[in-house]
Amino acid sequence: MLGAIAGDIIGSIYEFNNCKTKYFPLFTPTSCFTDDTVLTVAVAHNILNGGGYVDRFKQYHHRYPAGGYGFRFHHWAVSESTEPYNSWGNGSAMRVSPVGFAFNNLESVLEEAKRSAEVTHNHPEGIKGAQATAAAIFLARTGHSKSEIKSYIQHKFSYDLTPTLDEIRPTYQFNESCQGTVPQAITAFLESNDYEDAIRNAISLGGDSDTLACITGGIAHAFYGKVPDKIAEEVSSRLDEPLYKVTVSFMQKYGIS
């Protein structure tokens, strides 16, 4: 989970100022958490305390109204509606990382990922993006190899993970869909050497940088087992007390380093 939050914060300044290289500052004075972090913590809060995702997401939106939410999510969050809006956007995948860490079998992970997604993103692609991300995290943290993770994701979700980052990068553009974000984020993890390298891979693609790095970061944290101390310290200094408290509580409960 911390790996996903770190990816969001690191990517926050590159979302609308894309950086098509792996050589960039990880943090600047303006690096900050966005809606990716807010809703990731909301999912963690819900897993810790129970309740419904609709109320939890609306609650967190109310607490952090300037998080940079997508238009449709914002409109839903401030409305009285409790119905989903058939989104296939990458918001379902960006917030799902706690699910991959909290459940002890793949069936439960897929079920809870669907549950967390479908309250807003009930389009099949929205659900698939959340499930693929959560499944990759679960497989990564339970000792599966990169080749096993790649094979499972390709066969289960029909994502094409054959293009390399060097093949994707030249023509990749801003894309807010699950189908245009999740495969690329997973590939950024698959080609990485360590956690930091995974984040640099994701951001080097351009596009929706904070969300790409958030998705990649969750998987990389699970696979490599730890977010580097210097990155973790930078992240903790940029979270407010409520977000930090839930993050720490979740990681302690589920034994996440």
Secondary structure, DSSP 8 states (H G I E B T S, - for coil): -HHHHHHHHHHTTTSSS---SS-S-S--TT----HHHHHHHHHHHHHHH---HHHHHHHHHHH-TTS---HHHHHHHHSS--S-----BTHHHHT-HHHHHH-SSHHHHHHHHHHHHHTT--SHHHHHHHHHHHHHHHHHHTT--HHHHHHHHHHHH-----S-HHHHGGG-----BSTTTHHHHHHHHHT-SSHHHHHHHHHHT-SSHHHHHHHHHHHHHHHHS---HHHHHHHHHHS-HHHHHHHHHHHHHTT--
